[in-house]
Each structure stands twice: as structure tokens, then as C-alpha cells.
């Protein structure tokens, strides 16, 4: 008898010929017991699982629907961004006498704040001015002059003289300020560096390209220097500046205000992100005043929006 025929005979004997059931081979009996036990366990498991309440089921279905809609919106946004990037490639290509500009030559962002990327981007913008040293706002000319820097400091209540000549071996304090907010304090001594946050707490080794040392002594006036640096940076039309100080005989001395620093610290990703967020916030606050004055409106006197001005 074939395998299929034997199985059919087993079913027949098991469920109809009960008198003959106990004469079946042992292996067949084991199969029948397993089949009966499996069916009983399935029934028991179904009976022990409580049904999901209607409100939870509705909530779960709504979450699934929301997730699908969010994914659909993200796909649409991605398609729009790709189309915009291709359009920019064509526009830039036409200006350069080409059919399209290579993708690698198109400036793009991942949407994630970055301190280094933001600072370097602003440098490229200001260096396209007629006088790259001065920048588009002329701040570079003002703060390259020690006397004008001292006058600027005094006009904002900072009682410090200006001198760019610290004593040999004296530490330099660099306050990284973001339009009124201090994001990082850097203490340099010889070829060593120590980093503090805006609460003067030691951050450890957050900068791979520098020699970190906790042996550098803290300056007693660090909190005061942070306060003065925040005040000075708040009145400079740039989202990020470096305010440099050193210790003098009679107290802290302002070395200079660097509005176009060549030395931008490359930090670990966590701190590049944190300072990048401060940079973006400072940029927005810097534009608040001209926005309120209407200087950012793309409108003609009649009030008609000109889309070409923003392209």
C-alpha cells in the first residue's frame, strides 16, 4: 500500500473502526497521539490569549495608518529635493556654459546641524565680498584694528584694555560665542588645550586633533570672560565669533575679536552637532532685526512677490 493509502487507512481506523484501533502499529499510534495532542494545544492556546480590546485595536490601526502617511510624505519630500537638486544642477550648468553641473559641484546639506560646515560656509560667503578681509558687513576691518576693537568693547560695558601681546607662557582663553551665547571655552597653553562648556565644566578630550590636558590651570575669571564675550558677540552681525583673552598684570586682557577665524576646532560628532545647533540658532536670531524691518522681503513697492529674487 502506498504512503497516501496507509495514511487514509489510519484516519479510517482512528475515527471509525475503534475496535481495530489498538491493533495498529506502534508508530501509527504515536502519530495519532501527537495529532490529537497538537490539536488540543492549539485550542488551549487560542483560549488563553485574551482578545485585544477594541480601543487598543483602533489605536494600533491608527498608528499604522499614521506611519504609512508619514512614510508617504517623506517619499514625496525626497522626490521634491531630488527634483530641486537636478534643477540647481541645470541652472548652475547654464551659468558655467554647460548643459548641467556635476552633482559633486552642487552644494547640498544633509539637514543635520554642523558647527564646522556652518562656519566654513559663512567664511566662503564673506570672502566673496569686494574686500574679503572686511567681508560683506565690514566687520573684518573694524576688528582688525586694536583701537577700534577697544572702543567697541568699552561702548558695550566691557572694562578691559586690548593688547594682542600676551606674556610668554601665558595661557590664551578662546571663547566660542554664537551671537550672545557661549558654546565652548578653550584654554590654550603651549601645544596643549583644555575645553570647558558654558558652565565652566571640563569636557575632557573632545578634539582628536589637539593634545588635551587637564593639568592646564583654570582661570579665575572664566565666568566673567564668558559673560563679556556673550555681550560682545551679541552686537556683531555674524553667527559665530571667537573672542580671545589672556591674563595681564591687572586682570584679563582682550587679545582680539576674530570674526573670520582660520582655526575652527573639529570636535567629536556630539559636540559638532551641539555647536551646529547653536550656530543655526544664532543665524536665525541675527536675521531677526532685518526681518522685522522688512529688509528680507522679496517684494516690489506694489507688494507683489518676485519669485526670481529667491531663485
Order of alpha helices (4+ residues) and beta strands (2+ residues): alpha-alpha-alpha-alpha-alpha-alpha-beta-beta-beta-beta-alpha-beta-beta-alpha-alpha
